[in-house]
Amino acid sequence: MRRLLLIAFGAVTFYHLIALAWGWPNPFWLMPLNTLLQWGFALAHALPTLGRRRALLLLGLTFGISLTLEAVGVATGWIYGPYAYTERLGPRLLSVPVLIPLAWFMMAYPAFLLACIALDEPPASPRGWGVAVLAAMWMTGWDLAMDPAMARRGFWVWQEAGPYFGVPVRNFIGWMVTMLLIYGLYLGISRRWPSPASVPAPMGEAVVAYAIAGAAFVFYPLLNPRADPLMQALGIVAFFTMAPPVWIAFLRLRALRAGRRALGA
């Protein structure tokens, strides 16, 4: 099931990319479906990798904190800057589309796992707080490409244009603070628990999920050379913010596999 979700997420992402670039049919439900597929994969991967208790803790913290801070942000303009969601993202909870806290988790989990791989920390029980900082940075790196693109497509509106492609700089500070709060609470609570006895899912799958999310921005201007300058610029941004985590994790996993083969020999 986990791998089927990952394959389906990749296929829907690729079709969505082609549809936007080449003018193919692009039904409104395609983006929510993509979000749900990636969210489902993240949860299915987290359950065996972190253990049921830790996976649900990270899910609950991400959903609850992101929903609360987004609701405060929409109502007051604090934290991320003044913005409002349009009707394009479907049903809402506390004036926030339900898809939004799901989207926070769908990327918060692979970003966390990539940070664990890069710092050689066990995902179920990282020893250092550097994982939280690095994962928060790599999560915010995704938003550097995602936020201006989604605003351009009309999913939300920034009521005061900021200097970064119309997005206020404090939005990204807010993202870092949000993720540091989520990861910090997760580490602070979960490190008191015994390590789970479950067998982790292959780490490479989470790397692929993060890579697919970044590739959507990188390849769009390549598929559509006449894409507007904003999307071309965001492709470059995604390449320099999201490709390094993927490459670092890939090299680290390859080195670990080589080490295990050498020990086996």
BAVEXNU-137771 format. One record per residue: x, y, z of N, C-alpha, C in turn; residue in one letter. Coordinates in steps of 0.2 Angstrom, whole numbers, plus 5000, padded with zeros to 4 digits. Example, Ala and Ser with C-alpha at 12.3 -4.5 7.8 and 13.67 -1.06 7.14 Angstrom:
# BAVEXNU-137771
(pt (5066, 4972, 5039), (5062, 4978, 5039), (5066, 4984, 5039), a)
(pt (5064, 4989, 5035), (5068, 4995, 5036), (5064, 5000, 5039), s)
This chain:
# BAVEXNU-137771
(pt (5004, 4994, 5000), (5000, 5000, 5000), (5004, 5006, 5000), m)
(pt (5010, 5006, 5004), (5014, 5012, 5005), (5017, 5014, 4998), r)
(pt (5020, 5009, 4995), (5023, 5010, 4988), (5018, 5012, 4983), r)
(pt (5012, 5009, 4983), (5007, 5011, 4978), (5005, 5018, 4979), l)
(pt (5005, 5021, 4985), (5003, 5028, 4987), (5009, 5032, 4984), l)
(pt (5015, 5030, 4985), (5020, 5034, 4982), (5020, 5034, 4974), l)
(pt (5019, 5028, 4971), (5018, 5028, 4964), (5013, 5032, 4962), i)
(pt (5007, 5032, 4965), (5001, 5036, 4963), (5003, 5043, 4964), a)
(pt (5006, 5045, 4969), (5008, 5052, 4970), (5012, 5055, 4965), f)
(pt (5017, 5051, 4963), (5022, 5053, 4957), (5018, 5053, 4951), g)
(pt (5013, 5048, 4949), (5010, 5049, 4943), (5005, 5055, 4943), a)
(pt (5002, 5056, 4948), (4997, 5062, 4948), (5001, 5068, 4948), v)
(pt (5007, 5069, 4951), (5011, 5075, 4951), (5013, 5076, 4944), t)
(pt (5015, 5070, 4940), (5018, 5071, 4934), (5012, 5073, 4929), f)
(pt (5006, 5070, 4930), (5001, 5072, 4925), (4999, 5079, 4926), y)
(pt (4998, 5081, 4933), (4997, 5088, 4934), (5002, 5093, 4931), h)
(pt (5008, 5091, 4932), (5013, 5095, 4929), (5012, 5096, 4921), l)
(pt (5011, 5090, 4918), (5010, 5090, 4911), (5004, 5094, 4909), i)
(pt (4998, 5093, 4913), (4992, 5097, 4911), (4993, 5104, 4912), a)
(pt (4997, 5107, 4917), (4998, 5114, 4917), (5002, 5117, 4912), l)
(pt (5007, 5113, 4910), (5012, 5115, 4905), (5009, 5115, 4898), a)
(pt (5006, 5110, 4896), (5003, 5109, 4889), (4996, 5110, 4888), w)
(pt (4992, 5112, 4893), (4985, 5113, 4892), (4981, 5107, 4892), g)
(pt (4983, 5102, 4895), (4979, 5095, 4895), (4973, 5097, 4900), w)
(pt (4968, 5092, 4900), (4963, 5093, 4905), (4965, 5093, 4912), p)
(pt (4963, 5097, 4916), (4966, 5098, 4923), (4960, 5099, 4928), n)
(pt (4956, 5094, 4930), (4951, 5094, 4934), (4952, 5097, 4941), p)
(pt (4948, 5101, 4944), (4949, 5104, 4950), (4951, 5100, 4956), f)
(pt (4949, 5093, 4956), (4950, 5089, 4961), (4957, 5085, 4961), w)
(pt (4961, 5087, 4956), (4968, 5084, 4955), (4972, 5086, 4960), l)
(pt (4973, 5092, 4962), (4977, 5095, 4967), (4975, 5092, 4974), m)
(pt (4969, 5092, 4976), (4967, 5089, 4982), (4969, 5081, 4983), p)
(pt (4968, 5078, 4977), (4970, 5071, 4977), (4977, 5070, 4978), l)
(pt (4981, 5074, 4974), (4988, 5074, 4975), (4991, 5075, 4982), n)
(pt (4987, 5080, 4986), (4989, 5081, 4993), (4987, 5075, 4997), t)
(pt (4981, 5072, 4996), (4979, 5066, 5000), (4984, 5060, 4999), l)
(pt (4986, 5059, 4992), (4991, 5054, 4991), (4997, 5054, 4995), l)
(pt (5000, 5061, 4994), (5006, 5061, 4998), (5006, 5061, 5005), q)
(pt (5000, 5064, 5008), (4999, 5063, 5015), (4998, 5056, 5017), w)
(pt (4994, 5052, 5013), (4994, 5045, 5015), (5000, 5041, 5014), g)
(pt (5004, 5043, 5009), (5011, 5040, 5009), (5015, 5041, 5016), f)
(pt (5015, 5048, 5017), (5019, 5050, 5023), (5017, 5046, 5029), a)
(pt (5010, 5046, 5030), (5008, 5042, 5036), (5010, 5035, 5036), l)
(pt (5009, 5032, 5030), (5010, 5024, 5029), (5017, 5023, 5030), a)
(pt (5022, 5028, 5029), (5029, 5027, 5030), (5031, 5028, 5037), h)
(pt (5028, 5033, 5040), (5029, 5035, 5047), (5027, 5029, 5052), a)
(pt (5022, 5026, 5051), (5020, 5021, 5056), (5025, 5015, 5057), l)
(pt (5028, 5012, 5052), (5033, 5007, 5053), (5040, 5010, 5055), p)
(pt (5041, 5016, 5053), (5048, 5019, 5054), (5048, 5022, 5061), t)
(pt (5043, 5026, 5063), (5044, 5029, 5069), (5040, 5025, 5075), l)
(pt (5036, 5020, 5073), (5032, 5017, 5077), (5025, 5020, 5078), g)
(pt (5020, 5017, 5079), (5013, 5019, 5079), (5013, 5025, 5084), r)
(pt (5015, 5025, 5090), (5014, 5030, 5095), (5018, 5037, 5092), r)
(pt (5024, 5036, 5090), (5027, 5042, 5088), (5024, 5045, 5081), r)
(pt (5022, 5041, 5077), (5020, 5043, 5070), (5013, 5047, 5072), a)
(pt (5009, 5044, 5076), (5003, 5048, 5078), (5004, 5055, 5082), l)
(pt (5010, 5054, 5086), (5012, 5060, 5089), (5014, 5066, 5084), l)
(pt (5018, 5064, 5079), (5020, 5069, 5075), (5014, 5071, 5070), l)
(pt (5010, 5067, 5068), (5004, 5069, 5065), (5000, 5074, 5069), l)
(pt (4998, 5072, 5075), (4994, 5076, 5079), (4997, 5083, 5080), g)
(pt (5003, 5083, 5082), (5007, 5090, 5083), (5007, 5094, 5077), l)
(pt (5008, 5091, 5071), (5008, 5095, 5065), (5001, 5097, 5063), t)
(pt (4996, 5093, 5063), (4990, 5095, 5062), (4987, 5100, 5066), f)
(pt (4988, 5099, 5073), (4985, 5104, 5078), (4989, 5111, 5078), g)
(pt (4995, 5111, 5078), (4999, 5117, 5078), (4998, 5121, 5072), i)
(pt (4999, 5117, 5066), (4998, 5121, 5060), (4991, 5124, 5059), s)
(pt (4986, 5120, 5061), (4979, 5123, 5060), (4978, 5129, 5065), l)
(pt (4981, 5128, 5071), (4980, 5134, 5076), (4983, 5140, 5073), t)
(pt (4990, 5139, 5071), (4993, 5145, 5069), (4991, 5148, 5063), l)
(pt (4988, 5144, 5058), (4985, 5146, 5052), (4979, 5150, 5053), e)
(pt (4975, 5147, 5058), (4969, 5150, 5060), (4970, 5157, 5063), a)
(pt (4975, 5158, 5067), (4977, 5164, 5070), (4980, 5169, 5065), v)
(pt (4983, 5166, 5060), (4986, 5170, 5054), (4981, 5173, 5050), g)
(pt (4976, 5169, 5048), (4970, 5171, 5044), (4966, 5176, 5048), v)
(pt (4965, 5175, 5054), (4961, 5180, 5058), (4964, 5187, 5059), a)
(pt (4971, 5187, 5061), (4974, 5193, 5063), (4980, 5195, 5059), t)
(pt (4982, 5191, 5054), (4988, 5193, 5050), (4995, 5192, 5054), g)
(pt (4994, 5190, 5060), (5001, 5188, 5064), (5004, 5182, 5061), w)
(pt (5010, 5181, 5063), (5014, 5175, 5061), (5016, 5175, 5054), i)
(pt (5012, 5175, 5049), (5014, 5174, 5042), (5013, 5180, 5038), y)
(pt (5009, 5185, 5041), (5008, 5191, 5037), (5000, 5190, 5035), g)
(pt (4997, 5196, 5033), (4990, 5196, 5031), (4988, 5192, 5025), p)
(pt (4984, 5187, 5025), (4982, 5183, 5019), (4975, 5180, 5020), y)
(pt (4972, 5178, 5015), (4966, 5175, 5015), (4966, 5169, 5010), a)
(pt (4962, 5164, 5012), (4961, 5158, 5008), (4955, 5159, 5003), y)
(pt (4956, 5157, 4997), (4950, 5157, 4992), (4946, 5151, 4993), t)
(pt (4941, 5150, 4989), (4937, 5144, 4990), (4939, 5138, 4986), e)
(pt (4945, 5139, 4983), (4948, 5133, 4978), (4950, 5127, 4982), r)
(pt (4951, 5128, 4989), (4954, 5122, 4992), (4949, 5118, 4996), l)
(pt (4943, 5120, 4995), (4938, 5115, 4998), (4936, 5117, 5006), g)
(pt (4933, 5112, 5009), (4930, 5113, 5016), (4935, 5116, 5021), p)
(pt (4932, 5120, 5025), (4937, 5123, 5030), (4935, 5121, 5037), r)
(pt (4940, 5122, 5041), (4940, 5121, 5049), (4943, 5127, 5052), l)
(pt (4940, 5131, 5056), (4942, 5137, 5059), (4945, 5142, 5053), l)
(pt (4941, 5143, 5048), (4943, 5147, 5042), (4949, 5145, 5038), s)
(pt (4952, 5139, 5040), (4958, 5136, 5036), (4955, 5130, 5032), v)
(pt (4957, 5129, 5026), (4955, 5123, 5022), (4958, 5117, 5026), p)
(pt (4954, 5112, 5026), (4956, 5105, 5029), (4963, 5103, 5026), v)
(pt (4963, 5104, 5020), (4969, 5101, 5016), (4976, 5104, 5018), l)
(pt (4975, 5110, 5021), (4982, 5114, 5023), (4985, 5110, 5029), i)
(pt (4982, 5108, 5034), (4986, 5105, 5039), (4988, 5098, 5037), p)
(pt (4985, 5095, 5032), (4987, 5089, 5029), (4993, 5090, 5025), l)
(pt (4993, 5095, 5022), (4999, 5097, 5017), (5005, 5098, 5022), a)
(pt (5004, 5101, 5028), (5010, 5102, 5032), (5013, 5096, 5034), w)
(pt (5009, 5091, 5036), (5012, 5084, 5038), (5015, 5081, 5032), f)
(pt (5012, 5081, 5026), (5014, 5077, 5020), (5022, 5079, 5018), m)
(pt (5024, 5086, 5020), (5031, 5088, 5019), (5035, 5088, 5025), m)
(pt (5032, 5089, 5031), (5035, 5089, 5037), (5039, 5082, 5039), a)
(pt (5035, 5077, 5037), (5038, 5070, 5039), (5044, 5069, 5034), y)
(pt (5044, 5069, 5027), (5050, 5068, 5024), (5055, 5073, 5025), p)
(pt (5054, 5079, 5026), (5059, 5084, 5028), (5063, 5081, 5035), a)
(pt (5059, 5079, 5039), (5062, 5077, 5046), (5066, 5070, 5044), f)
(pt (5064, 5066, 5040), (5067, 5060, 5039), (5074, 5061, 5035), l)
(pt (5074, 5066, 5030), (5080, 5068, 5027), (5085, 5071, 5032), l)
(pt (5083, 5075, 5036), (5087, 5078, 5041), (5090, 5072, 5046), a)
(pt (5086, 5067, 5047), (5089, 5062, 5051), (5094, 5058, 5047), c)
(pt (5093, 5057, 5041), (5098, 5053, 5037), (5104, 5057, 5036), i)
(pt (5104, 5064, 5035), (5109, 5068, 5034), (5114, 5069, 5040), a)
(pt (5111, 5069, 5046), (5114, 5069, 5052), (5116, 5063, 5056), l)
(pt (5114, 5057, 5052), (5115, 5050, 5055), (5112, 5049, 5062), d)
(pt (5106, 5051, 5062), (5102, 5050, 5068), (5096, 5045, 5067), e)
(pt (5095, 5041, 5072), (5089, 5036, 5071), (5082, 5040, 5071), p)
(pt (5078, 5039, 5066), (5072, 5043, 5065), (5067, 5042, 5071), p)
(pt (5067, 5036, 5074), (5063, 5035, 5080), (5065, 5039, 5086), a)
(pt (5071, 5040, 5087), (5074, 5043, 5093), (5080, 5047, 5092), s)
(pt (5080, 5053, 5088), (5086, 5057, 5087), (5088, 5059, 5093), p)
(pt (5095, 5060, 5094), (5098, 5062, 5100), (5099, 5069, 5100), r)
(pt (5100, 5073, 5094), (5102, 5080, 5094), (5096, 5084, 5092), g)
(pt (5096, 5090, 5094), (5091, 5095, 5092), (5093, 5098, 5085), w)
(pt (5099, 5096, 5082), (5100, 5099, 5075), (5096, 5096, 5070), g)
(pt (5093, 5090, 5071), (5088, 5087, 5067), (5082, 5092, 5066), v)
(pt (5079, 5095, 5072), (5074, 5099, 5071), (5075, 5106, 5067), a)
(pt (5081, 5108, 5068), (5083, 5114, 5065), (5084, 5113, 5057), v)
(pt (5088, 5108, 5055), (5089, 5106, 5048), (5082, 5104, 5045), l)
(pt (5078, 5100, 5048), (5072, 5099, 5045), (5067, 5105, 5044), a)
(pt (5067, 5109, 5049), (5063, 5115, 5048), (5066, 5120, 5042), a)
(pt (5072, 5120, 5041), (5075, 5123, 5036), (5073, 5120, 5029), m)
(pt (5073, 5114, 5029), (5072, 5110, 5022), (5064, 5110, 5021), w)
(pt (5060, 5111, 5026), (5053, 5111, 5025), (5052, 5118, 5023), m)
(pt (5055, 5123, 5025), (5054, 5130, 5023), (5057, 5131, 5016), t)
(pt (5062, 5127, 5014), (5064, 5128, 5007), (5059, 5126, 5002), g)
(pt (5055, 5121, 5004), (5049, 5119, 5000), (5044, 5125, 4999), w)
(pt (5043, 5129, 5004), (5038, 5134, 5004), (5041, 5140, 5000), d)
(pt (5048, 5141, 5000), (5050, 5146, 4995), (5048, 5146, 4988), l)
(pt (5047, 5139, 4986), (5044, 5138, 4979), (5037, 5138, 4979), a)
(pt (5034, 5134, 4984), (5027, 5133, 4984), (5023, 5139, 4985), m)
(pt (5024, 5143, 4990), (5020, 5149, 4992), (5018, 5154, 4986), d)
(pt (5024, 5156, 4983), (5022, 5161, 4977), (5018, 5157, 4971), p)
(pt (5020, 5151, 4970), (5016, 5147, 4965), (5009, 5147, 4966), a)
(pt (5007, 5145, 4972), (5000, 5143, 4974), (4996, 5150, 4975), m)
(pt (5000, 5155, 4977), (4996, 5162, 4977), (4995, 5164, 4970), a)
(pt (5000, 5163, 4965), (4999, 5165, 4958), (4993, 5161, 4955), r)
(pt (4992, 5155, 4957), (4986, 5151, 4955), (4979, 5152, 4958), r)
(pt (4980, 5157, 4963), (4973, 5159, 4966), (4971, 5155, 4972), g)
(pt (4975, 5151, 4975), (4973, 5147, 4981), (4973, 5151, 4987), f)
(pt (4977, 5156, 4988), (4976, 5161, 4993), (4979, 5168, 4991), w)
(pt (4977, 5173, 4994), (4979, 5180, 4992), (4983, 5183, 4998), v)
(pt (4988, 5186, 4996), (4992, 5190, 5001), (4989, 5197, 5001), w)
(pt (4987, 5200, 5006), (4983, 5206, 5006), (4988, 5212, 5007), q)
(pt (4994, 5210, 5008), (5000, 5216, 5008), (5005, 5212, 5004), e)
(pt (5007, 5215, 4998), (5012, 5212, 4994), (5019, 5212, 4998), a)
(pt (5023, 5207, 4998), (5029, 5207, 5001), (5035, 5207, 4995), g)
(pt (5041, 5208, 4997), (5046, 5208, 4993), (5049, 5202, 4989), p)
(pt (5046, 5196, 4991), (5048, 5190, 4988), (5043, 5187, 4984), y)
(pt (5043, 5189, 4978), (5038, 5187, 4973), (5031, 5188, 4976), f)
(pt (5030, 5194, 4979), (5023, 5196, 4982), (5022, 5193, 4989), g)
(pt (5027, 5189, 4992), (5026, 5185, 4998), (5030, 5189, 5004), v)
(pt (5027, 5191, 5009), (5031, 5194, 5015), (5036, 5190, 5017), p)
(pt (5042, 5193, 5019), (5047, 5189, 5022), (5045, 5186, 5028), v)
(pt (5041, 5189, 5032), (5039, 5186, 5039), (5036, 5179, 5038), r)
(pt (5033, 5178, 5032), (5030, 5172, 5031), (5035, 5166, 5032), n)
(pt (5041, 5167, 5029), (5046, 5161, 5030), (5048, 5161, 5037), f)
(pt (5049, 5167, 5040), (5051, 5166, 5047), (5046, 5162, 5051), i)
(pt (5039, 5164, 5050), (5034, 5160, 5053), (5034, 5153, 5051), g)
(pt (5036, 5151, 5045), (5036, 5144, 5044), (5042, 5141, 5048), w)
(pt (5048, 5144, 5049), (5053, 5141, 5053), (5051, 5140, 5060), m)
(pt (5047, 5145, 5063), (5045, 5145, 5070), (5040, 5140, 5070), v)
(pt (5035, 5139, 5066), (5030, 5134, 5066), (5034, 5127, 5066), t)
(pt (5038, 5126, 5062), (5041, 5119, 5061), (5046, 5118, 5067), m)
(pt (5050, 5123, 5070), (5054, 5122, 5076), (5049, 5120, 5082), l)
(pt (5043, 5123, 5082), (5039, 5121, 5088), (5036, 5114, 5087), l)
(pt (5034, 5112, 5081), (5032, 5105, 5080), (5037, 5100, 5081), i)
(pt (5043, 5101, 5078), (5049, 5096, 5079), (5051, 5096, 5086), y)
(pt (5052, 5102, 5089), (5054, 5103, 5096), (5050, 5099, 5101), g)
(pt (5043, 5100, 5100), (5039, 5097, 5105), (5039, 5089, 5103), l)
(pt (5039, 5087, 5097), (5040, 5080, 5095), (5046, 5077, 5098), y)
(pt (5052, 5080, 5098), (5058, 5077, 5101), (5057, 5077, 5108), l)
(pt (5055, 5083, 5111), (5055, 5083, 5118), (5050, 5078, 5121), g)
(pt (5045, 5076, 5118), (5040, 5071, 5121), (5042, 5064, 5119), i)
(pt (5044, 5063, 5113), (5045, 5056, 5111), (5052, 5053, 5114), s)
(pt (5057, 5057, 5115), (5063, 5055, 5118), (5063, 5052, 5124), r)
(pt (5057, 5053, 5128), (5056, 5050, 5134), (5053, 5043, 5134), r)
(pt (5051, 5041, 5128), (5048, 5034, 5127), (5053, 5029, 5124), w)
(pt (5052, 5023, 5126), (5057, 5018, 5123), (5056, 5017, 5116), p)
(pt (5062, 5015, 5113), (5062, 5014, 5106), (5058, 5009, 5103), s)
(pt (5054, 5010, 5098), (5049, 5005, 5095), (5053, 4999, 5092), p)
(pt (5049, 4993, 5092), (5052, 4987, 5090), (5051, 4986, 5083), a)
(pt (5047, 4991, 5079), (5045, 4990, 5073), (5051, 4990, 5068), s)
(pt (5050, 4987, 5062), (5055, 4988, 5056), (5054, 4994, 5052), v)
(pt (5059, 4998, 5051), (5057, 5004, 5048), (5056, 5003, 5040), p)
(pt (5052, 5007, 5037), (5051, 5007, 5030), (5058, 5009, 5026), a)
(pt (5059, 5007, 5020), (5065, 5010, 5017), (5066, 5017, 5017), p)
(pt (5071, 5020, 5019), (5072, 5027, 5019), (5072, 5031, 5012), m)
(pt (5074, 5027, 5007), (5074, 5030, 5001), (5067, 5032, 4998), g)
(pt (5062, 5029, 5000), (5055, 5031, 4998), (5054, 5038, 5000), e)
(pt (5056, 5040, 5006), (5054, 5046, 5009), (5058, 5052, 5005), a)
(pt (5064, 5050, 5003), (5069, 5054, 4999), (5065, 5055, 4992), v)
(pt (5062, 5050, 4989), (5059, 5051, 4983), (5053, 5055, 4984), v)
(pt (5049, 5054, 4989), (5043, 5059, 4990), (5045, 5066, 4990), a)
(pt (5050, 5068, 4994), (5053, 5075, 4994), (5055, 5077, 4988), y)
(pt (5059, 5073, 4984), (5061, 5074, 4977), (5056, 5076, 4972), a)
(pt (5050, 5072, 4973), (5045, 5073, 4968), (5042, 5080, 4969), i)
(pt (5041, 5082, 4976), (5038, 5088, 4977), (5042, 5094, 4974), a)
(pt (5049, 5093, 4975), (5053, 5098, 4972), (5053, 5098, 4964), g)
(pt (5053, 5092, 4961), (5054, 5091, 4954), (5048, 5094, 4950), a)
(pt (5042, 5095, 4954), (5037, 5098, 4950), (5038, 5105, 4949), a)
(pt (5042, 5109, 4953), (5043, 5116, 4951), (5049, 5116, 4946), f)
(pt (5054, 5112, 4947), (5060, 5112, 4943), (5058, 5110, 4936), v)
(pt (5054, 5105, 4935), (5053, 5103, 4928), (5047, 5107, 4924), f)
(pt (5043, 5111, 4928), (5038, 5114, 4924), (5040, 5119, 4919), y)
(pt (5045, 5123, 4921), (5048, 5128, 4915), (5052, 5124, 4910), p)
(pt (5054, 5118, 4911), (5058, 5114, 4906), (5052, 5112, 4901), l)
(pt (5047, 5110, 4904), (5041, 5107, 4899), (5038, 5113, 4896), l)
(pt (5038, 5118, 4899), (5034, 5124, 4896), (5039, 5130, 4895), n)
(pt (5043, 5130, 4890), (5048, 5136, 4889), (5045, 5143, 4889), p)
(pt (5038, 5143, 4888), (5035, 5150, 4888), (5032, 5151, 4895), r)
(pt (5034, 5147, 4900), (5031, 5149, 4906), (5032, 5156, 4909), a)
(pt (5028, 5159, 4913), (5029, 5166, 4915), (5035, 5166, 4919), d)
(pt (5038, 5172, 4919), (5045, 5173, 4923), (5045, 5170, 4930), p)
(pt (5039, 5171, 4933), (5039, 5169, 4940), (5040, 5161, 4941), l)
(pt (5036, 5157, 4937), (5037, 5150, 4937), (5044, 5148, 4935), m)
(pt (5047, 5151, 4930), (5054, 5150, 4929), (5059, 5151, 4935), q)
(pt (5058, 5157, 4938), (5062, 5159, 4944), (5061, 5154, 4949), a)
(pt (5054, 5151, 4951), (5053, 5147, 4956), (5056, 5140, 4954), l)
(pt (5057, 5138, 4948), (5060, 5132, 4946), (5067, 5132, 4948), g)
(pt (5071, 5138, 4948), (5078, 5139, 4950), (5078, 5138, 4957), i)
(pt (5073, 5142, 4961), (5073, 5142, 4968), (5073, 5135, 4971), v)
(pt (5068, 5131, 4968), (5067, 5124, 4970), (5073, 5120, 4969), a)
(pt (5076, 5121, 4964), (5082, 5117, 4962), (5088, 5118, 4968), f)
(pt (5089, 5124, 4969), (5094, 5126, 4974), (5092, 5125, 4982), f)
(pt (5085, 5125, 4983), (5083, 5123, 4990), (5082, 5116, 4991), t)
(pt (5079, 5113, 4986), (5077, 5106, 4988), (5081, 5100, 4985), m)
(pt (5085, 5102, 4980), (5090, 5097, 4977), (5095, 5095, 4982), a)
(pt (5098, 5100, 4985), (5104, 5098, 4990), (5101, 5093, 4995), p)
(pt (5096, 5094, 4999), (5094, 5089, 5004), (5093, 5082, 5001), p)
(pt (5090, 5082, 4995), (5089, 5075, 4991), (5096, 5072, 4990), v)
(pt (5101, 5076, 4987), (5107, 5073, 4985), (5111, 5071, 4992), w)
(pt (5111, 5075, 4997), (5114, 5073, 5003), (5112, 5067, 5006), i)
(pt (5105, 5066, 5006), (5102, 5060, 5009), (5104, 5054, 5004), a)
(pt (5104, 5055, 4998), (5105, 5050, 4993), (5112, 5047, 4994), f)
(pt (5117, 5052, 4995), (5124, 5050, 4996), (5125, 5046, 5002), l)
(pt (5121, 5049, 5007), (5122, 5046, 5014), (5119, 5039, 5014), r)
(pt (5113, 5038, 5011), (5111, 5031, 5011), (5115, 5026, 5006), l)
(pt (5118, 5029, 5001), (5122, 5025, 4997), (5128, 5023, 5001), r)
(pt (5131, 5027, 5005), (5137, 5026, 5009), (5135, 5020, 5014), a)
(pt (5129, 5021, 5017), (5127, 5016, 5022), (5126, 5009, 5019), l)
(pt (5123, 5009, 5013), (5123, 5002, 5010), (5129, 4999, 5008), r)
(pt (5134, 5004, 5006), (5141, 5001, 5005), (5144, 4998, 5011), a)
(pt (5143, 5002, 5016), (5146, 5000, 5023), (5143, 4993, 5025), g)
(pt (5136, 4992, 5024), (5133, 4986, 5026), (5136, 4980, 5022), r)
(pt (5137, 4981, 5015), (5139, 4976, 5011), (5146, 4974, 5012), r)
(pt (5150, 4979, 5014), (5157, 4978, 5016), (5157, 4973, 5023), a)
(pt (5153, 4975, 5027), (5153, 4971, 5033), (5150, 4964, 5032), l)
(pt (5146, 4963, 5027), (5143, 4957, 5025), (5148, 4953, 5022), g)
(pt (5153, 4956, 5018), (5158, 4952, 5015), (5163, 4950, 5020), a)
